[in-house]
Amino acid sequence: MNTETVQYIKEIRKLHPIQEAMILLGGISRTTFYSLAKTGRIQIVKIGSRSFVTQSSIEVFIEQLANVSDEQS
C-alpha cells in the first residue's frame, strides 16, 4: 500500500478492519495489535461479527507515542 493510498484511506474512513489498522500502525504484527487492544491502548468495535478500529483510536495511539518520544528526548 503506497503513501497516497494510506492517506486517502485515513481521510475517508472512520472505521478500519483489523488488517488495515495494523498497516496504518506501521505494519505491526497481529500479536502486537491484539496485545495493544487487550491493554486498552487501541479500541476494537464490533459490528455484527466483524471487528474494526476507529480512526480516532489510531490517531490517539499515535499521538501518545509521539508524546512519549518527546518526553524521552
HELIX and SHEET records of a PDB file:
HELIX    1   1 THR A    3  ILE A   12  1                                  10    
HELIX    2   2 ILE A   18  LEU A   24  1                                   7    
HELIX    3   3 ARG A   30  LYS A   38  1                                   9    
HELIX    4   4 GLN A   55  GLN A   72  1                                  18    
SHEET    1   A 3 LEU A  15  PRO A  17  0                                        
SHEET    2   A 3 ARG A  50  THR A  54 -1                                        
SHEET    3   A 3 ILE A  44  ILE A  47 -1                                        
END                                                                             
